């Protein structure tokens, strides 16, 4: 991902007024392209999986499948990894 793309995506996320949706966009946008963002996404996922922040998992999935993001498989894998690390059930456990 080019620096200009990262800046534009961060601007899009920063412009979001709903804090939960802002988190969901960050999780959906950056699972693998930019290591610091991946670490941030992992921390947000940990908080979400431990119910420390309210998370609409259907919205995470919808965003990840959205043509603007197209990274559902990466997001699902990262959620599963974090759930396993925390020894909690992934919200996508039964998804294919």
C-alpha positions in Angstrom: 0.0 0.0 0.0 1.4 3.4 -1.0 1.8 6.2 1.6 -0.8 8.3 -0.2 -3.3 5.4 0.0 -2.6 5.0 3.7 -3.1 8.7 4.3 -6.4 8.7 2.4 -7.7 5.7 4.2 -6.7 7.2 7.6 -8.4 10.4 6.6 -11.6 8.4 5.8 -11.4 6.6 9.1 -10.7 9.8 11.0 -13.6 11.6 9.3 -16.1 9.0 10.7 -18.0 10.4 13.6 -19.3 7.2 15.1 -16.5 5.7 17.3 -17.6 2.1 16.8 -17.8 2.5 13.0 -14.4 4.2 13.1 -13.0 1.1 14.9 -14.7 -1.3 12.4 -13.3 0.6 9.5 -9.8 0.4 10.9 -10.1 -3.3 11.6 -11.5 -3.9 8.1 -9.0 -1.7 6.2 -5.7 -2.8 7.6 -5.3 -6.4 8.6 -2.1 -7.0 6.6 -0.9 -4.1 4.5 0.8 -2.0 7.1 2.4 -3.7 10.2 1.7 -0.9 12.7 -1.9 -0.7 11.6 -2.1 -4.5 11.9 -0.9 -4.3 15.5 -3.5 -1.6 16.2 -6.2 -3.8 14.6 -5.2 -6.7 16.8 -5.5 -4.6 19.9 -8.9 -3.3 18.8 -10.0 -6.9 18.0 -8.8 -8.1 21.5 -10.9 -5.3 23.1 -13.9 -6.3 20.9 -13.6 -10.0 21.5 -13.4 -9.4 25.3 -16.5 -7.1 25.0 -14.6 -4.1 26.2 -15.9 -2.1 23.2 -19.3 -2.7 21.6 -18.9 -4.3 18.3 -21.3 -5.1 15.5 -19.7 -8.2 14.1 -22.1 -8.3 11.1 -21.0 -4.8 10.3 -17.4 -5.8 10.4 -18.1 -8.6 8.0 -20.2 -6.3 5.7 -17.4 -3.7 5.6 -14.7 -6.3 4.9 -16.8 -7.7 2.0 -17.4 -4.2 0.7 -15.7 -3.5 -2.6 -13.8 -0.6 -1.0 -12.1 -3.1 1.3 -12.4 -6.6 -0.2 -10.5 -8.3 2.6 -13.0 -10.5 4.3 -10.7 -13.6 4.4 -7.9 -11.6 6.0 -10.2 -10.0 8.5 -11.8 -13.4 9.4 -8.4 -15.0 9.8 -7.2 -12.2 12.1 -10.3 -12.4 14.2 -9.9 -16.2 14.5 -6.2 -15.7 15.5 -7.0 -13.2 18.1 -9.9 -15.3 19.5 -7.6 -18.3 19.7 -4.9 -16.3 21.5 -7.4 -15.0 24.0 -9.1 -18.4 24.3 -12.5 -17.0 23.4 -14.9 -18.1 20.7 -14.6 -16.2 17.4 -17.9 -14.5 16.4 -17.3 -16.1 12.9 -16.7 -19.6 14.2 -19.4 -21.1 12.1 -18.8 -19.0 9.0 -17.2 -20.7 5.9 
